[in-house]
Amino acid sequence: MHLNHPPIDDVPLELSDQEVAILMERLHQITDTLEQHYYAQLHRLEQEARCASYPGSDSAFDAPESDPPF
């Protein structure tokens, strides 16, 4: 993603202590939500890639036991 300006330009630089605390809490909530959402997609992608790497296998559980889980 290419931005014409840094995202900090959209955030007021003069915030009260309370406003900073609220902003940081909201950013943590957004980050947690994104991580949870994209973790599921990445996990699904890894499972598909793992299945594709073992021809004839219908499941990642069919992988050889010597194959590490991650």
PDB file of N, CA, C and O in Angstrom, chain B, residues numbered from 101:
ATOM      1  N   MET B 101       0.850  -1.174   0.000  1.00  0.00           N
ATOM      2  CA  MET B 101       0.000   0.000   0.000  1.00  0.00           C
ATOM      3  C   MET B 101       0.893   1.233   0.000  1.00  0.00           C
ATOM      4  O   MET B 101       1.821   1.341   0.801  1.00  0.00           O
ATOM      5  N   HIS B 102       0.606   2.148  -0.895  1.00  0.00           N
ATOM      6  CA  HIS B 102       1.383   3.368  -1.001  1.00  0.00           C
ATOM      7  C   HIS B 102       0.535   4.544  -0.543  1.00  0.00           C
ATOM      8  O   HIS B 102      -0.580   4.749  -1.023  1.00  0.00           O
ATOM      9  N   LEU B 103       1.075   5.307   0.384  1.00  0.00           N
ATOM     10  CA  LEU B 103       0.372   6.486   0.871  1.00  0.00           C
ATOM     11  C   LEU B 103       1.097   7.736   0.381  1.00  0.00           C
ATOM     12  O   LEU B 103       2.322   7.745   0.267  1.00  0.00           O
ATOM     13  N   ASN B 104       0.344   8.776   0.097  1.00  0.00           N
ATOM     14  CA  ASN B 104       0.953  10.033  -0.323  1.00  0.00           C
ATOM     15  C   ASN B 104       1.568  10.782   0.852  1.00  0.00           C
ATOM     16  O   ASN B 104       2.405  11.666   0.668  1.00  0.00           O
ATOM     17  N   HIS B 105       1.155  10.430   2.033  1.00  0.00           N
ATOM     18  CA  HIS B 105       1.676  11.077   3.239  1.00  0.00           C
ATOM     19  C   HIS B 105       1.646  10.072   4.377  1.00  0.00           C
ATOM     20  O   HIS B 105       0.855   9.129   4.357  1.00  0.00           O
ATOM     21  N   PRO B 106       2.499  10.268   5.362  1.00  0.00           N
ATOM     22  CA  PRO B 106       2.484   9.338   6.505  1.00  0.00           C
ATOM     23  C   PRO B 106       1.152   9.411   7.245  1.00  0.00           C
ATOM     24  O   PRO B 106       0.560  10.486   7.340  1.00  0.00           O
ATOM     25  N   PRO B 107       0.670   8.285   7.770  1.00  0.00           N
ATOM     26  CA  PRO B 107      -0.621   8.279   8.470  1.00  0.00           C
ATOM     27  C   PRO B 107      -0.658   9.189   9.684  1.00  0.00           C
ATOM     28  O   PRO B 107      -1.739   9.606  10.098  1.00  0.00           O
ATOM     29  N   ILE B 108       0.483   9.506  10.263  1.00  0.00           N
ATOM     30  CA  ILE B 108       0.507  10.359  11.457  1.00  0.00           C
ATOM     31  C   ILE B 108      -0.053  11.746  11.155  1.00  0.00           C
ATOM     32  O   ILE B 108      -0.476  12.450  12.072  1.00  0.00           O
ATOM     33  N   ASP B 109      -0.064  12.153   9.879  1.00  0.00           N
ATOM     34  CA  ASP B 109      -0.620  13.455   9.513  1.00  0.00           C
ATOM     35  C   ASP B 109      -2.101  13.552   9.862  1.00  0.00           C
ATOM     36  O   ASP B 109      -2.628  14.648  10.056  1.00  0.00           O
ATOM     37  N   ASP B 110      -2.770  12.404   9.940  1.00  0.00           N
ATOM     38  CA  ASP B 110      -4.198  12.386  10.230  1.00  0.00           C
ATOM     39  C   ASP B 110      -4.496  12.382  11.726  1.00  0.00           C
ATOM     40  O   ASP B 110      -5.659  12.472  12.120  1.00  0.00           O
ATOM     41  N   VAL B 111      -3.480  12.281  12.556  1.00  0.00           N
ATOM     42  CA  VAL B 111      -3.669  12.210  14.002  1.00  0.00           C
ATOM     43  C   VAL B 111      -3.187  13.522  14.623  1.00  0.00           C
ATOM     44  O   VAL B 111      -2.061  13.951  14.373  1.00  0.00           O
ATOM     45  N   PRO B 112      -4.030  14.152  15.422  1.00  0.00           N
ATOM     46  CA  PRO B 112      -3.577  15.381  16.089  1.00  0.00           C
ATOM     47  C   PRO B 112      -2.377  15.075  16.980  1.00  0.00           C
ATOM     48  O   PRO B 112      -2.368  14.075  17.698  1.00  0.00           O
ATOM     49  N   LEU B 113      -1.383  15.924  16.931  1.00  0.00           N
ATOM     50  CA  LEU B 113      -0.178  15.680  17.719  1.00  0.00           C
ATOM     51  C   LEU B 113      -0.294  16.204  19.141  1.00  0.00           C
ATOM     52  O   LEU B 113       0.486  15.810  20.008  1.00  0.00           O
ATOM     53  N   GLU B 114      -1.234  17.066  19.387  1.00  0.00           N
ATOM     54  CA  GLU B 114      -1.430  17.619  20.725  1.00  0.00           C
ATOM     55  C   GLU B 114      -2.653  16.980  21.362  1.00  0.00           C
ATOM     56  O   GLU B 114      -3.766  17.484  21.210  1.00  0.00           O
ATOM     57  N   LEU B 115      -2.460  15.879  22.069  1.00  0.00           N
ATOM     58  CA  LEU B 115      -3.548  15.178  22.733  1.00  0.00           C
ATOM     59  C   LEU B 115      -3.341  15.217  24.236  1.00  0.00           C
ATOM     60  O   LEU B 115      -2.209  15.227  24.720  1.00  0.00           O
ATOM     61  N   SER B 116      -4.433  15.240  24.960  1.00  0.00           N
ATOM     62  CA  SER B 116      -4.346  15.164  26.424  1.00  0.00           C
ATOM     63  C   SER B 116      -3.970  13.741  26.821  1.00  0.00           C
ATOM     64  O   SER B 116      -4.055  12.823  26.005  1.00  0.00           O
ATOM     65  N   ASP B 117      -3.562  13.559  28.049  1.00  0.00           N
ATOM     66  CA  ASP B 117      -3.220  12.222  28.532  1.00  0.00           C
ATOM     67  C   ASP B 117      -4.401  11.271  28.371  1.00  0.00           C
ATOM     68  O   ASP B 117      -4.221  10.125  27.958  1.00  0.00           O
ATOM     69  N   GLN B 118      -5.591  11.728  28.689  1.00  0.00           N
ATOM     70  CA  GLN B 118      -6.793  10.904  28.565  1.00  0.00           C
ATOM     71  C   GLN B 118      -7.061  10.544  27.104  1.00  0.00           C
ATOM     72  O   GLN B 118      -7.413   9.404  26.801  1.00  0.00           O
ATOM     73  N   GLU B 119      -6.898  11.499  26.209  1.00  0.00           N
ATOM     74  CA  GLU B 119      -7.112  11.236  24.789  1.00  0.00           C
ATOM     75  C   GLU B 119      -6.093  10.234  24.248  1.00  0.00           C
ATOM     76  O   GLU B 119      -6.433   9.385  23.423  1.00  0.00           O
ATOM     77  N   VAL B 120      -4.861  10.329  24.704  1.00  0.00           N
ATOM     78  CA  VAL B 120      -3.826   9.374  24.285  1.00  0.00           C
ATOM     79  C   VAL B 120      -4.193   7.975  24.769  1.00  0.00           C
ATOM     80  O   VAL B 120      -4.060   7.002  24.026  1.00  0.00           O
ATOM     81  N   ALA B 121      -4.654   7.874  26.010  1.00  0.00           N
ATOM     82  CA  ALA B 121      -5.040   6.572  26.553  1.00  0.00           C
ATOM     83  C   ALA B 121      -6.189   5.966  25.745  1.00  0.00           C
ATOM     84  O   ALA B 121      -6.175   4.773  25.444  1.00  0.00           O
ATOM     85  N   ILE B 122      -7.176   6.782  25.398  1.00  0.00           N
ATOM     86  CA  ILE B 122      -8.309   6.306  24.606  1.00  0.00           C
ATOM     87  C   ILE B 122      -7.843   5.886  23.213  1.00  0.00           C
ATOM     88  O   ILE B 122      -8.249   4.837  22.712  1.00  0.00           O
ATOM     89  N   LEU B 123      -6.998   6.698  22.590  1.00  0.00           N
ATOM     90  CA  LEU B 123      -6.486   6.384  21.255  1.00  0.00           C
ATOM     91  C   LEU B 123      -5.709   5.073  21.274  1.00  0.00           C
ATOM     92  O   LEU B 123      -5.905   4.220  20.407  1.00  0.00           O
ATOM     93  N   MET B 124      -4.838   4.911  22.248  1.00  0.00           N
ATOM     94  CA  MET B 124      -4.026   3.690  22.321  1.00  0.00           C
ATOM     95  C   MET B 124      -4.899   2.462  22.556  1.00  0.00           C
ATOM     96  O   MET B 124      -4.656   1.412  21.962  1.00  0.00           O
ATOM     97  N   GLU B 125      -5.904   2.579  23.409  1.00  0.00           N
ATOM     98  CA  GLU B 125      -6.809   1.450  23.654  1.00  0.00           C
ATOM     99  C   GLU B 125      -7.535   1.071  22.369  1.00  0.00           C
ATOM    100  O   GLU B 125      -7.670  -0.111  22.055  1.00  0.00           O
ATOM    101  N   ARG B 126      -7.999   2.062  21.632  1.00  0.00           N
ATOM    102  CA  ARG B 126      -8.707   1.789  20.374  1.00  0.00           C
ATOM    103  C   ARG B 126      -7.776   1.140  19.351  1.00  0.00           C
ATOM    104  O   ARG B 126      -8.177   0.211  18.651  1.00  0.00           O
ATOM    105  N   LEU B 127      -6.536   1.625  19.262  1.00  0.00           N
ATOM    106  CA  LEU B 127      -5.573   1.025  18.338  1.00  0.00           C
ATOM    107  C   LEU B 127      -5.287  -0.429  18.696  1.00  0.00           C
ATOM    108  O   LEU B 127      -5.152  -1.275  17.812  1.00  0.00           O
ATOM    109  N   HIS B 128      -5.195  -0.718  19.991  1.00  0.00           N
ATOM    110  CA  HIS B 128      -4.999  -2.109  20.430  1.00  0.00           C
ATOM    111  C   HIS B 128      -6.198  -2.973  20.040  1.00  0.00           C
ATOM    112  O   HIS B 128      -6.024  -4.109  19.599  1.00  0.00           O
ATOM    113  N   GLN B 129      -7.389  -2.452  20.197  1.00  0.00           N
ATOM    114  CA  GLN B 129      -8.598  -3.198  19.820  1.00  0.00           C
ATOM    115  C   GLN B 129      -8.608  -3.480  18.316  1.00  0.00           C
ATOM    116  O   GLN B 129      -8.915  -4.593  17.890  1.00  0.00           O
ATOM    117  N   ILE B 130      -8.274  -2.478  17.528  1.00  0.00           N
ATOM    118  CA  ILE B 130      -8.244  -2.658  16.072  1.00  0.00           C
ATOM    119  C   ILE B 130      -7.191  -3.690  15.683  1.00  0.00           C
ATOM    120  O   ILE B 130      -7.452  -4.561  14.854  1.00  0.00           O
ATOM    121  N   THR B 131      -6.010  -3.595  16.275  1.00  0.00           N
ATOM    122  CA  THR B 131      -4.928  -4.539  15.982  1.00  0.00           C
ATOM    123  C   THR B 131      -5.335  -5.958  16.353  1.00  0.00           C
ATOM    124  O   THR B 131      -5.114  -6.886  15.575  1.00  0.00           O
ATOM    125  N   ASP B 132      -5.923  -6.136  17.525  1.00  0.00           N
ATOM    126  CA  ASP B 132      -6.370  -7.471  17.951  1.00  0.00           C
ATOM    127  C   ASP B 132      -7.397  -8.044  16.978  1.00  0.00           C
ATOM    128  O   ASP B 132      -7.334  -9.221  16.621  1.00  0.00           O
ATOM    129  N   THR B 133      -8.339  -7.211  16.555  1.00  0.00           N
ATOM    130  CA  THR B 133      -9.374  -7.657  15.627  1.00  0.00           C
ATOM    131  C   THR B 133      -8.767  -8.073  14.288  1.00  0.00           C
ATOM    132  O   THR B 133      -9.135  -9.109  13.734  1.00  0.00           O
ATOM    133  N   LEU B 134      -7.848  -7.275  13.772  1.00  0.00           N
ATOM    134  CA  LEU B 134      -7.199  -7.609  12.500  1.00  0.00           C
ATOM    135  C   LEU B 134      -6.381  -8.883  12.604  1.00  0.00           C
ATOM    136  O   LEU B 134      -6.413  -9.717  11.700  1.00  0.00           O
ATOM    137  N   GLU B 135      -5.645  -9.042  13.704  1.00  0.00           N
ATOM    138  CA  GLU B 135      -4.844 -10.251  13.892  1.00  0.00           C
ATOM    139  C   GLU B 135      -5.735 -11.486  13.933  1.00  0.00           C
ATOM    140  O   GLU B 135      -5.408 -12.501  13.319  1.00  0.00           O
ATOM    141  N   GLN B 136      -6.842 -11.418  14.639  1.00  0.00           N
ATOM    142  CA  GLN B 136      -7.757 -12.552  14.720  1.00  0.00           C
ATOM    143  C   GLN B 136      -8.347 -12.869  13.358  1.00  0.00           C
ATOM    144  O   GLN B 136      -8.430 -14.035  12.970  1.00  0.00           O
ATOM    145  N   HIS B 137      -8.751 -11.855  12.641  1.00  0.00           N
ATOM    146  CA  HIS B 137      -9.360 -12.057  11.324  1.00  0.00           C
ATOM    147  C   HIS B 137      -8.360 -12.664  10.345  1.00  0.00           C
ATOM    148  O   HIS B 137      -8.669 -13.657   9.687  1.00  0.00           O
ATOM    149  N   TYR B 138      -7.189 -12.093  10.242  1.00  0.00           N
ATOM    150  CA  TYR B 138      -6.227 -12.561   9.254  1.00  0.00           C
ATOM    151  C   TYR B 138      -5.533 -13.843   9.684  1.00  0.00           C
ATOM    152  O   TYR B 138      -5.033 -14.577   8.832  1.00  0.00           O
ATOM    153  N   TYR B 139      -5.486 -14.136  10.982  1.00  0.00           N
ATOM    154  CA  TYR B 139      -4.911 -15.415  11.415  1.00  0.00           C
ATOM    155  C   TYR B 139      -5.694 -16.566  10.800  1.00  0.00           C
ATOM    156  O   TYR B 139      -5.103 -17.534  10.320  1.00  0.00           O
ATOM    157  N   ALA B 140      -6.998 -16.469  10.811  1.00  0.00           N
ATOM    158  CA  ALA B 140      -7.827 -17.539  10.250  1.00  0.00           C
ATOM    159  C   ALA B 140      -7.530 -17.716   8.762  1.00  0.00           C
ATOM    160  O   ALA B 140      -7.434 -18.845   8.282  1.00  0.00           O
ATOM    161  N   GLN B 141      -7.386 -16.624   8.035  1.00  0.00           N
ATOM    162  CA  GLN B 141      -7.085 -16.713   6.606  1.00  0.00           C
ATOM    163  C   GLN B 141      -5.699 -17.317   6.373  1.00  0.00           C
ATOM    164  O   GLN B 141      -5.534 -18.173   5.504  1.00  0.00           O
ATOM    165  N   LEU B 142      -4.720 -16.883   7.132  1.00  0.00           N
ATOM    166  CA  LEU B 142      -3.366 -17.411   6.968  1.00  0.00           C
ATOM    167  C   LEU B 142      -3.302 -18.885   7.348  1.00  0.00           C
ATOM    168  O   LEU B 142      -2.599 -19.665   6.706  1.00  0.00           O
ATOM    169  N   HIS B 143      -4.026 -19.261   8.377  1.00  0.00           N
ATOM    170  CA  HIS B 143      -4.064 -20.663   8.793  1.00  0.00           C
ATOM    171  C   HIS B 143      -4.676 -21.526   7.688  1.00  0.00           C
ATOM    172  O   HIS B 143      -4.171 -22.607   7.385  1.00  0.00           O
ATOM    173  N   ARG B 144      -5.763 -21.042   7.091  1.00  0.00           N
ATOM    174  CA  ARG B 144      -6.404 -21.747   5.991  1.00  0.00           C
ATOM    175  C   ARG B 144      -5.447 -21.875   4.803  1.00  0.00           C
ATOM    176  O   ARG B 144      -5.357 -22.940   4.192  1.00  0.00           O
ATOM    177  N   LEU B 145      -4.745 -20.811   4.481  1.00  0.00           N
ATOM    178  CA  LEU B 145      -3.790 -20.824   3.375  1.00  0.00           C
ATOM    179  C   LEU B 145      -2.688 -21.848   3.628  1.00  0.00           C
ATOM    180  O   LEU B 145      -2.313 -22.589   2.719  1.00  0.00           O
ATOM    181  N   GLU B 146      -2.171 -21.897   4.843  1.00  0.00           N
ATOM    182  CA  GLU B 146      -1.124 -22.862   5.166  1.00  0.00           C
ATOM    183  C   GLU B 146      -1.647 -24.287   5.040  1.00  0.00           C
ATOM    184  O   GLU B 146      -0.948 -25.159   4.525  1.00  0.00           O
ATOM    185  N   GLN B 147      -2.862 -24.530   5.501  1.00  0.00           N
ATOM    186  CA  GLN B 147      -3.444 -25.864   5.398  1.00  0.00           C
ATOM    187  C   GLN B 147      -3.587 -26.278   3.932  1.00  0.00           C
ATOM    188  O   GLN B 147      -3.287 -27.416   3.572  1.00  0.00           O
ATOM    189  N   GLU B 148      -4.045 -25.356   3.096  1.00  0.00           N
ATOM    190  CA  GLU B 148      -4.184 -25.659   1.674  1.00  0.00           C
ATOM    191  C   GLU B 148      -2.828 -25.949   1.037  1.00  0.00           C
ATOM    192  O   GLU B 148      -2.700 -26.876   0.237  1.00  0.00           O
ATOM    193  N   ALA B 149      -1.826 -25.164   1.388  1.00  0.00           N
ATOM    194  CA  ALA B 149      -0.487 -25.373   0.834  1.00  0.00           C
ATOM    195  C   ALA B 149       0.079 -26.704   1.301  1.00  0.00           C
ATOM    196  O   ALA B 149       0.732 -27.412   0.535  1.00  0.00           O
ATOM    197  N   ARG B 150      -0.170 -27.040   2.554  1.00  0.00           N
ATOM    198  CA  ARG B 150       0.323 -28.304   3.088  1.00  0.00           C
ATOM    199  C   ARG B 150      -0.331 -29.480   2.363  1.00  0.00           C
ATOM    200  O   ARG B 150       0.346 -30.443   2.001  1.00  0.00           O
ATOM    201  N   CYS B 151      -1.630 -29.403   2.154  1.00  0.00           N
ATOM    202  CA  CYS B 151      -2.335 -30.475   1.437  1.00  0.00           C
ATOM    203  C   CYS B 151      -1.823 -30.588   0.009  1.00  0.00           C
ATOM    204  O   CYS B 151      -1.652 -31.696  -0.500  1.00  0.00           O
ATOM    205  N   ALA B 152      -1.579 -29.465  -0.639  1.00  0.00           N
ATOM    206  CA  ALA B 152      -1.109 -29.468  -2.018  1.00  0.00           C
ATOM    207  C   ALA B 152       0.299 -30.043  -2.131  1.00  0.00           C
ATOM    208  O   ALA B 152       0.670 -30.562  -3.184  1.00  0.00           O
ATOM    209  N   SER B 153       1.080 -29.958  -1.067  1.00  0.00           N
ATOM    210  CA  SER B 153       2.458 -30.445  -1.125  1.00  0.00           C
ATOM    211  C   SER B 153       2.543 -31.963  -0.964  1.00  0.00           C
ATOM    212  O   SER B 153       3.615 -32.540  -1.143  1.00  0.00           O
ATOM    213  N   TYR B 154       1.431 -32.615  -0.629  1.00  0.00           N
ATOM    214  CA  TYR B 154       1.389 -34.073  -0.498  1.00  0.00           C
ATOM    215  C   TYR B 154       0.344 -34.619  -1.481  1.00  0.00           C
ATOM    216  O   TYR B 154      -0.823 -34.790  -1.129  1.00  0.00           O
ATOM    217  N   PRO B 155       0.779 -34.887  -2.710  1.00  0.00           N
ATOM    218  CA  PRO B 155      -0.175 -35.374  -3.726  1.00  0.00           C
ATOM    219  C   PRO B 155      -0.935 -36.604  -3.237  1.00  0.00           C
ATOM    220  O   PRO B 155      -0.357 -37.500  -2.621  1.00  0.00           O
ATOM    221  N   GLY B 156      -2.229 -36.635  -3.518  1.00  0.00           N
ATOM    222  CA  GLY B 156      -3.069 -37.752  -3.115  1.00  0.00           C
ATOM    223  C   GLY B 156      -3.581 -37.638  -1.696  1.00  0.00           C
ATOM    224  O   GLY B 156      -4.361 -38.478  -1.247  1.00  0.00           O
ATOM    225  N   SER B 157      -3.162 -36.633  -1.002  1.00  0.00           N
ATOM    226  CA  SER B 157      -3.602 -36.437   0.380  1.00  0.00           C
ATOM    227  C   SER B 157      -4.833 -35.548   0.400  1.00  0.00           C
ATOM    228  O   SER B 157      -4.874 -34.513  -0.264  1.00  0.00           O
ATOM    229  N   ASP B 158      -5.833 -35.957   1.165  1.00  0.00           N
ATOM    230  CA  ASP B 158      -7.044 -35.152   1.294  1.00  0.00           C
ATOM    231  C   ASP B 158      -6.994 -34.246   2.514  1.00  0.00           C
ATOM    232  O   ASP B 158      -7.847 -33.373   2.672  1.00  0.00           O
ATOM    233  N   SER B 159      -6.026 -34.440   3.359  1.00  0.00           N
ATOM    234  CA  SER B 159      -5.989 -33.704   4.615  1.00  0.00           C
ATOM    235  C   SER B 159      -4.556 -33.438   5.028  1.00  0.00           C
ATOM    236  O   SER B 159      -3.648 -34.210   4.718  1.00  0.00           O
ATOM    237  N   ALA B 160      -4.367 -32.333   5.732  1.00  0.00           N
ATOM    238  CA  ALA B 160      -3.041 -32.028   6.271  1.00  0.00           C
ATOM    239  C   ALA B 160      -2.642 -33.075   7.302  1.00  0.00           C
ATOM    240  O   ALA B 160      -1.458 -33.235   7.598  1.00  0.00           O
ATOM    241  N   PHE B 161      -3.631 -33.794   7.853  1.00  0.00           N
ATOM    242  CA  PHE B 161      -3.333 -34.823   8.848  1.00  0.00           C
ATOM    243  C   PHE B 161      -2.711 -36.055   8.209  1.00  0.00           C
ATOM    244  O   PHE B 161      -2.197 -36.921   8.917  1.00  0.00           O
ATOM    245  N   ASP B 162      -2.747 -36.151   6.884  1.00  0.00           N
ATOM    246  CA  ASP B 162      -2.130 -37.262   6.176  1.00  0.00           C
ATOM    247  C   ASP B 162      -0.632 -37.044   5.965  1.00  0.00           C
ATOM    248  O   ASP B 162       0.045 -37.919   5.426  1.00  0.00           O
ATOM    249  N   ALA B 163      -0.113 -35.905   6.377  1.00  0.00           N
ATOM    250  CA  ALA B 163       1.305 -35.605   6.191  1.00  0.00           C
ATOM    251  C   ALA B 163       2.147 -36.579   7.017  1.00  0.00           C
ATOM    252  O   ALA B 163       1.704 -37.047   8.066  1.00  0.00           O
ATOM    253  N   PRO B 164       3.353 -36.883   6.549  1.00  0.00           N
ATOM    254  CA  PRO B 164       4.219 -37.783   7.322  1.00  0.00           C
ATOM    255  C   PRO B 164       4.470 -37.242   8.723  1.00  0.00           C
ATOM    256  O   PRO B 164       4.526 -36.029   8.930  1.00  0.00           O
ATOM    257  N   GLU B 165       4.622 -38.153   9.685  1.00  0.00           N
ATOM    258  CA  GLU B 165       4.834 -37.737  11.065  1.00  0.00           C
ATOM    259  C   GLU B 165       6.132 -36.971  11.244  1.00  0.00           C
ATOM    260  O   GLU B 165       6.264 -36.190  12.187  1.00  0.00           O
ATOM    261  N   SER B 166       7.104 -37.183  10.344  1.00  0.00           N
ATOM    262  CA  SER B 166       8.379 -36.500  10.461  1.00  0.00           C
ATOM    263  C   SER B 166       8.266 -35.027  10.052  1.00  0.00           C
ATOM    264  O   SER B 166       9.190 -34.251  10.294  1.00  0.00           O
ATOM    265  N   ASP B 167       7.136 -34.632   9.431  1.00  0.00           N
ATOM    266  CA  ASP B 167       6.931 -33.273   9.018  1.00  0.00           C
ATOM    267  C   ASP B 167       6.537 -32.426  10.225  1.00  0.00           C
ATOM    268  O   ASP B 167       5.518 -32.707  10.855  1.00  0.00           O
ATOM    269  N   PRO B 168       7.325 -31.387  10.568  1.00  0.00           N
ATOM    270  CA  PRO B 168       6.961 -30.562  11.718  1.00  0.00           C
ATOM    271  C   PRO B 168       5.660 -29.806  11.451  1.00  0.00           C
ATOM    272  O   PRO B 168       5.344 -29.515  10.297  1.00  0.00           O
ATOM    273  N   PRO B 169       4.895 -29.483  12.510  1.00  0.00           N
ATOM    274  CA  PRO B 169       3.592 -28.865  12.327  1.00  0.00           C
ATOM    275  C   PRO B 169       3.666 -27.453  11.761  1.00  0.00           C
ATOM    276  O   PRO B 169       2.702 -26.998  11.146  1.00  0.00           O
ATOM    277  N   PHE B 170       4.780 -26.743  11.947  1.00  0.00           N
ATOM    278  CA  PHE B 170       4.875 -25.353  11.445  1.00  0.00           C
ATOM    279  C   PHE B 170       6.186 -25.144  10.767  1.00  0.00           C
ATOM    280  O   PHE B 170       6.461 -24.048  10.278  1.00  0.00           O
TER     281      PHE B 170
END
